[in-house]
Structure formats: C-alpha cells, structure tokens
Amino acid sequence: MSSVRVIGIVVAIIGAVLLFFGLNSSHSFVDRASETLTGRYTQDTMVYLIVGIVALVGGALTALVGRR
C-alpha cells in the first residue's frame, strides 16, 4: 500500500471523527436554541461539519485514486 493511500485513509478517518463531533454538538441545548432563534447552527458546529465532510470526501478520494 502506498503512502498516499495511507494518508488518504488517515484524513478520511479524521474527517469522520470531526463529522461525528459536529453531529453530536448539533444536538446540544445551545445549538438547538441558536437554531430555533436564528435558523442556523453555531459557528463552531458548522466548522466541524464542513471540515469533517471535506476531509472525509477528500481522504476517501485520495485513498481510492491515489497512485496506482
């Protein structure tokens, strides 16, 4: 297995962990109140969700397409 694929797998795992934390924090009392009043999640939760999705997709693509 090449080092590029290993890096892709590690980045995908980190993305999945960040996405998990983002989804858990979106169910907190503060986020629910913020969403109710403003219609959106707090900035911290959005960062976790966006970075998690980007890292998960980017890492998966790197692992799948990385140097064959």
C-alpha positions as CSV (number, residue, x, y, z in Angstrom):
1,M,0.0,0.0,0.0
2,S,1.5,3.3,-1.0
3,S,2.0,6.2,1.4
4,V,-0.5,8.3,-0.5
5,R,-3.3,5.8,0.2
6,V,-2.4,5.6,3.9
7,I,-2.5,9.4,4.2
8,G,-5.9,9.4,2.4
9,I,-7.3,6.8,4.8
10,V,-6.0,8.8,7.8
11,V,-7.5,12.0,6.5
12,A,-10.8,10.2,5.9
13,I,-10.8,8.9,9.5
14,I,-10.1,12.3,10.9
15,G,-12.9,13.7,8.8
16,A,-15.3,11.1,10.1
17,V,-14.4,11.9,13.6
18,L,-14.9,15.6,13.1
19,L,-18.2,14.9,11.4
20,F,-19.3,12.8,14.4
21,F,-18.4,15.6,16.8
22,G,-20.2,18.1,14.6
23,L,-23.4,16.0,14.6
24,N,-23.2,15.4,18.3
25,S,-22.7,19.1,19.1
26,S,-25.7,20.0,16.8
27,H,-27.9,18.2,19.3
28,S,-26.7,20.3,22.3
29,F,-29.0,22.7,24.1
30,V,-27.1,25.8,22.9
31,D,-27.2,24.7,19.2
32,R,-30.9,23.9,19.4
33,A,-31.6,27.3,20.9
34,S,-29.4,29.0,18.4
35,E,-31.1,27.1,15.5
36,T,-34.5,28.0,16.9
37,L,-33.8,31.7,17.2
38,T,-31.6,32.3,14.2
39,G,-32.3,29.4,11.9
40,R,-28.7,28.1,11.8
41,Y,-26.2,26.3,14.0
42,T,-23.4,27.9,15.9
43,Q,-20.2,28.7,14.0
44,D,-18.2,26.0,15.9
45,T,-20.7,23.3,14.9
46,M,-20.6,24.5,11.2
47,V,-16.8,24.3,11.2
48,Y,-16.9,20.8,12.5
49,L,-19.5,19.7,9.9
50,I,-17.9,21.4,6.9
51,V,-14.3,20.4,7.7
52,G,-15.5,16.9,8.5
53,I,-17.3,16.5,5.2
54,V,-14.5,17.9,3.2
55,A,-11.8,15.8,4.9
56,L,-13.9,12.6,4.7
57,V,-14.6,13.1,0.9
58,G,-11.1,14.3,0.1
59,G,-9.4,11.5,2.1
60,A,-11.7,8.8,0.6
61,L,-10.9,10.1,-2.9
62,T,-7.2,10.2,-2.2
63,A,-7.3,6.7,-0.8
64,L,-9.2,5.4,-3.8
65,V,-7.5,7.2,-6.6
66,G,-4.0,7.7,-5.0
67,R,-1.1,6.4,-7.0
68,R,-1.9,3.1,-8.5
